[in-house]
Amino acid sequence: KPLILWYQSKRGKYHDLAHGEEEFQFGEAFIHQVIETIEFALGSVSNTASYLRLWALSLAHSELSIVFYEKALSDNLGGSSFTSIAILFVGFAVWAGFTVAVLLVMESLSAFL
């Protein structure tokens, strides 16, 4: 962009609205463009890091959900007695409660990322 502005100033078509009708300063335009480029690169890195944090949070929730399922439900799926069925209902309530709690907590924490 600084080269385009320099070329326009040589042809007489350069008008700097911010500073009035001053002479074109190539160094100033170049520094300004470098700053804009750095800001763009930092923004891209920041957005990428934010999405990676959200992906890691989703992966952690998935793993926790699997662990809760294995500990609360899968051990009690084979029985057919009354106590086994009662334990299965309690296990499901524990699994559902922990899963919903983890979802709510992680979702509220992801708002701070």
Secondary structure, DSSP 4 states (H G I P E B T S, - for coil): -HHHHHHHHHHT---BTTTBSPPP-HHHHHHHHHHHHHHHHHHHHHHHHHHHHHHHHHHHHHHHHHHHHHHHTGGGSS--SHHHHHHHHHHHHHHHHHHHHHHHHHHHHHTT-
